[in-house]
Amino acid sequence: MYKSMILFLCKWLEKIHEHSGTALSNFRQQLYFMDYEDRDSDIYVVTYVKSGTTWVQVILYNLLFDGNMEFEHIYDVSPWPKYESANNGSPERVNHLPSPRIIKSHDKYDFFNADNKAKFIYVYREGKDVAVSLYHHNKNYRDPELTFDKNFEEYYITPDPLINWFEFTNAWLENKNNFNVLYISYEQLKNNYEVTVRKIADFVDVELTDEILERVKKHSSFEYMKQHEKKFGEKPPVQAQLVYNEFIRKGMTGEGNTYLNPEQKKLYDDKFTEYIQLYLKKIE
Ligand code: A3P
């Protein structure tokens, strides 16, 4: 009871004090995670944003459950607790989902306790392509005036380790706590789909029958997901002029090479050598 009163108060204060919004929203998240129940059987799909998270959520859901796609939104069957904590305020529904839960996360490595026993599927995507996808996402969903260069500076190579692609990716690839992580990549899913789905199935202990493989293929195809965009995209918040039907956008590899200018490419290559190169073996 006292928590719902605090949550109500936070929402109310956010409305009247725009500047204290972030602090209050963090506080609400902390309240959410106080009641959130971890399970050893949880399967986290962890990515830097725009790396194929939703694609892998759909694959997992079709591997582990009956593949009934009648849910309104993928978060109904594969939740994103951080999103819920910022919006709904109560982990009740997620705490009651059947095991194994398929949980979306864009959290940085240190968010998880060192003794976490869950399974993690880390989806790596080529960094320049991530920069392009992220640019379109932010332009469509947040700021129609956004330029690629501004997005590259402010979101992608910012000093904030939660948002800086190199630091975020580096920590997950390093895996200093030895979490149980399966590393796959967006490119492997594009170029070697069936082998990669088999890797995922093995990791989550599913025997991949022809019937299961067929439904995984059908429901996780780009065409199917594009056609049912509303089930997967970010839920539209407020500003009507923004675009909300581009969450499943192009699904291509290599786009980054045409967007980054020579200076950005040089910066990417240098940082790649410093932060990522060493760990690439893990994704092979
Ligand atoms: P693009 O913007 O490059 O098209 P996330 O789910 O992590 O936000 O990732 C979104 C990216 O994955 C988008 O990339 C989206 O189009 C792509 N994507 C989603 N479903 C896909 C699928 N079935 N096949 C290929 N790409 C897919």
Boltz pocket constraint, residues with backbone or C-beta under 6 A from the ligand:
constraints:
  - pocket:
      binder: B
      contacts: [[A, 47], [A, 48], [A, 49], [A, 50], [A, 51], [A, 52], [A, 53], [A, 54], [A, 55], [A, 129], [A, 132], [A, 133], [A, 134], [A, 136], [A, 220], [A, 221], [A, 222], [A, 223], [A, 225], [A, 246], [A, 247], [A, 248], [A, 249], [A, 250], [A, 251], [A, 252]]
      max_distance: 6.0
